[in-house]
Amino acid sequence: MKESAREKIIAVGVEIVAVSGFNATGIDAILKAAGVPKGSFYHHFGTKENFGIEVINLFAENYTKKLHGYLDDEALAPLQRIRRYLEESIERTVQDNFSKGCLIGNLGQELAAQSERFRCRLEEVFHDWLGLFAKCLHEAQTAGELNPGLDAQSLAGFLLSGWEGAILRAKVMRSPEPLKQFVNVLFTRVLTAG
Amino acid sequence: MKESAREKIIAVGVEIVAVSGFNATGIDAILKAAGVPKGSFYHHFGTKENFGIEVINLFAENYTKKLHGYLDDEALAPLQRIRRYLEESIERTVQDNFSKGCLIGNLGQELAAQSERFRCRLEEVFHDWLGLFAKCLHEAQTAGELNPGLDAQSLAGFLLSGWEGAILRAKVMRSPEPLKQFVNVLFTRVLTAG
């Protein structure tokens, strides 16, 4: 399927904004990387903020699809699905040389206090992800893998916080150590049957 | 003690950069808020990056002092010191209306991939904090509050990651919920004697 110029700009935006953040990303650099003539940006988006929302939407759509792929995989026990997602994410982070972090986490730090429109959209994305993890944790309880007395929603929030923070620390340290540490403590202390 | 113009600029910088980030903070806005004549910025700092490093240094110095105040407080049992720090931080975050997050976490997200000089300085600050938490967790083990078979350094990393991530999510949600959730799971599942 041929991408339209608008789609190209958004796809390139996801890559550049993931590394450089939103404010530091210049519109000219995006148009150049997308191979799209200058002048078309405001035609397609009106404002840089509208473009930013489309970048979030595309990233969230793709990432949520990926999370579904992991967390709905009935070939694995529920906790193994979460572990596989986390471990493969560590590999990808190392391959990317810790340059990206999590686009939603990055923009949350950068924009939540600056723009209520960004903040609300980012909150929705986190909320969607939280629901996917909570569902999988609930299935782990049903399967007898996870203490049924725990609140799956609350554990999902804990997991999402810890993971976002570990991604941040890995980026700052340029090391997978915080991510490995997080997975290890999570599965030995938090997500256990006892 | 009278602040010099340079000190005023750095102190104002800590406040503004905590809310707006580094790239989005204009030098003119800082000088105006500090009540310092234009033109003096480059005299004092040479580059905006040098100024950014001084902002990190001042914030880190003050915050590390604050952490020492909590974590070295021998009037409380070691785990109670950590709990008090976390709970009072939640109160401050609510008072600030979730506008700041953690300056070091914010700048880590924003700058770690952009500037090796910033990344290294931020890594040092996290490393210092990690050491303070690890020492307190080790004391908790000696006091019989925390399972002595656990690795205090690794738990400290887990705590720091989880807390940074919870601060991020609280900022995005404008709610203390992720912070409360984190503290609750941390003390019921992770930092226990068993």
Chai-1 contact restraints between the chains, C-beta under 6 A:
chainA,res_idxA,chainB,res_idxB,connection_type,confidence,min_distance_angstrom,max_distance_angstrom,comment,restraint_id
A,V19,B,A113,contact,1.0,0.0,6.0,A-B,restraint_1
A,G21,B,E110,contact,1.0,0.0,6.0,A-B,restraint_2
A,N23,B,N23,contact,1.0,0.0,6.0,A-B,restraint_3
A,N23,B,A24,contact,1.0,0.0,6.0,A-B,restraint_4
A,A24,B,N23,contact,1.0,0.0,6.0,A-B,restraint_5
A,S99,B,A113,contact,1.0,0.0,6.0,A-B,restraint_6
A,G105,B,L168,contact,1.0,0.0,6.0,A-B,restraint_7
A,N106,B,Q109,contact,1.0,0.0,6.0,A-B,restraint_8
A,G108,B,L168,contact,1.0,0.0,6.0,A-B,restraint_9
A,G108,B,V172,contact,1.0,0.0,6.0,A-B,restraint_10
A,Q109,B,N106,contact,1.0,0.0,6.0,A-B,restraint_11
A,Q109,B,Q109,contact,1.0,0.0,6.0,A-B,restraint_12
A,Q109,B,L168,contact,1.0,0.0,6.0,A-B,restraint_13
A,E110,B,G21,contact,1.0,0.0,6.0,A-B,restraint_14
A,E110,B,E110,contact,1.0,0.0,6.0,A-B,restraint_15
A,A112,B,K171,contact,1.0,0.0,6.0,A-B,restraint_16
A,A112,B,V172,contact,1.0,0.0,6.0,A-B,restraint_17
A,A113,B,V19,contact,1.0,0.0,6.0,A-B,restraint_18
A,A113,B,S99,contact,1.0,0.0,6.0,A-B,restraint_19
A,L122,B,V172,contact,1.0,0.0,6.0,A-B,restraint_20
A,E123,B,V172,contact,1.0,0.0,6.0,A-B,restraint_21
A,E123,B,M173,contact,1.0,0.0,6.0,A-B,restraint_22
A,S154,B,Q181,contact,1.0,0.0,6.0,A-B,restraint_23
A,G157,B,P178,contact,1.0,0.0,6.0,A-B,restraint_24
A,G157,B,Q181,contact,1.0,0.0,6.0,A-B,restraint_25
A,F158,B,Q181,contact,1.0,0.0,6.0,A-B,restraint_26
A,F158,B,F182,contact,1.0,0.0,6.0,A-B,restraint_27
A,F158,B,V185,contact,1.0,0.0,6.0,A-B,restraint_28
A,S161,B,G162,contact,1.0,0.0,6.0,A-B,restraint_29
A,S161,B,G165,contact,1.0,0.0,6.0,A-B,restraint_30
A,S161,B,A166,contact,1.0,0.0,6.0,A-B,restraint_31
A,S161,B,R169,contact,1.0,0.0,6.0,A-B,restraint_32
A,S161,B,P178,contact,1.0,0.0,6.0,A-B,restraint_33
A,S161,B,F182,contact,1.0,0.0,6.0,A-B,restraint_34
A,G162,B,S161,contact,1.0,0.0,6.0,A-B,restraint_35
A,G162,B,G162,contact,1.0,0.0,6.0,A-B,restraint_36
A,G162,B,G165,contact,1.0,0.0,6.0,A-B,restraint_37
A,E164,B,G165,contact,1.0,0.0,6.0,A-B,restraint_38
A,E164,B,L168,contact,1.0,0.0,6.0,A-B,restraint_39
A,G165,B,S161,contact,1.0,0.0,6.0,A-B,restraint_40
A,G165,B,G162,contact,1.0,0.0,6.0,A-B,restraint_41
A,G165,B,E164,contact,1.0,0.0,6.0,A-B,restraint_42
A,G165,B,G165,contact,1.0,0.0,6.0,A-B,restraint_43
A,A166,B,S161,contact,1.0,0.0,6.0,A-B,restraint_44
A,L168,B,G105,contact,1.0,0.0,6.0,A-B,restraint_45
A,L168,B,G108,contact,1.0,0.0,6.0,A-B,restraint_46
A,L168,B,Q109,contact,1.0,0.0,6.0,A-B,restraint_47
A,L168,B,E164,contact,1.0,0.0,6.0,A-B,restraint_48
A,R169,B,S161,contact,1.0,0.0,6.0,A-B,restraint_49
A,K171,B,A112,contact,1.0,0.0,6.0,A-B,restraint_50
A,V172,B,G108,contact,1.0,0.0,6.0,A-B,restraint_51
A,V172,B,A112,contact,1.0,0.0,6.0,A-B,restraint_52
A,V172,B,L122,contact,1.0,0.0,6.0,A-B,restraint_53
A,V172,B,E123,contact,1.0,0.0,6.0,A-B,restraint_54
A,M173,B,E123,contact,1.0,0.0,6.0,A-B,restraint_55
A,P178,B,G157,contact,1.0,0.0,6.0,A-B,restraint_56
A,P178,B,S161,contact,1.0,0.0,6.0,A-B,restraint_57
A,Q181,B,S154,contact,1.0,0.0,6.0,A-B,restraint_58
A,Q181,B,G157,contact,1.0,0.0,6.0,A-B,restraint_59
A,Q181,B,F158,contact,1.0,0.0,6.0,A-B,restraint_60
A,F182,B,F158,contact,1.0,0.0,6.0,A-B,restraint_61
A,F182,B,S161,contact,1.0,0.0,6.0,A-B,restraint_62
A,V185,B,F158,contact,1.0,0.0,6.0,A-B,restraint_63
A,R189,B,R189,contact,1.0,0.0,6.0,A-B,restraint_64
A,R189,B,V190,contact,1.0,0.0,6.0,A-B,restraint_65
A,V190,B,R189,contact,1.0,0.0,6.0,A-B,restraint_66
